Amino acid sequence: MKYCRAVIFPGEDDFGIVPVEAMACGKPVLAYGSGGALETVVPGVTGELFREASVDGLEAGLAKLLLNMTVYRPKRIREHAEKFSRKIFEKKMREVVRGNT
């Protein structure tokens, strides 16, 4: 992922680690707007979502991603990905188990 311009994630997944891994590398993501991508990809900040699972939907999403390439900031994308780090996950899970939420 180090040398790519962006990552395309056309599948539906409960969480989808691939988009988060790409964002950890500072790369924007074009993802199918369903499942976990709705929680991890921030349109206009960390990438774009496409809503229609079709060639036309993917093509429209890719066009939007390419138009916005100058907007995405690798540092900001990486900072967003850090919200899904193991350390933060463990902290939040401890809070839930202890009833601190």
N, C-alpha and C positions, 0 to 999 in steps of 0.2 A: 504494500500500500504506500510505501514511502515515495514512490515515483509516480503514482497516479494523479490525475487531476481531480477525480471524484470517484465515488463508488456507487454502483447501481445495485439496489436491493429490491428486486421485483416480487419477492415472496411474502407470504403472510406468516408471521411467527409470534408466539406469545410475548417474547422479549426481543429476540433478534440481536445476538451479540456482534454480528458482523458490522452493522451500522455504528455501534459504539466503538468497536475497534478502529474503524476508519476515522471516526471523529477524534479518537485518542491520538491519531497521527496528524490531526489538523486538517483532514480532508472532508469536504462537504459530501453529503449523501443524497441520492435520489432514491426514495423508498415508496413502495406501495402503501398508500394511506390507510392501513388497517393494522390491527394487532399492536404489538409493542412499538412499532415505528411511530405511532401516534404519541407515545410517551417520550421517545428519545430524539426524534428529529424535529427541530424547530424551524418551520418554513421561514426563509429569508435570513436565517442566522446560521444554522448548521447544515442547511441543504433545502430540499424541497420534497413534497409529497405529491404523488399522483393518485387520483381517486378511482379511475377506471382501469380495471385489469385487462387491458387490450393494447394492441400495437399503437392505436391512436392515443390512448391515455399515456402510455410510456413516452411516446414521441412528444406530446405536449409538455410532459414533465421535464423531459430532457431539454427541450427548447427553453423552458423557464430557468432551469439550472444553469444552462450556458449563458443566458442573458444576465444572470445574477453573479457570475463568477467573480466579478470585481468587488462584490459586496461581502463575500465570505472572508472572514479573518481567521487564519489557522490558529492563532493563540486563543481566540474566543471559542472556537469549535472545540479545541482541546480542553479548555476549562469546563465547558458543558459536559464533556465525556467524563470528566473526573467526578461528577455527581453520581456516577454509576460504578465507582471504584469498589473494590473489595472492602477497603477500610470503612467507607461510608455505609455500605450494605451491612457490615457487621455491627456498626454503631446503631443503625436504625433497628436492626433485629433485636439487639440487646434492649433498646428502649421499649419495643413492643412486648418482649418477654417480661420485662420488669413493670410494664403498665404505665410507662412514662409518656404515652402519646395522647 
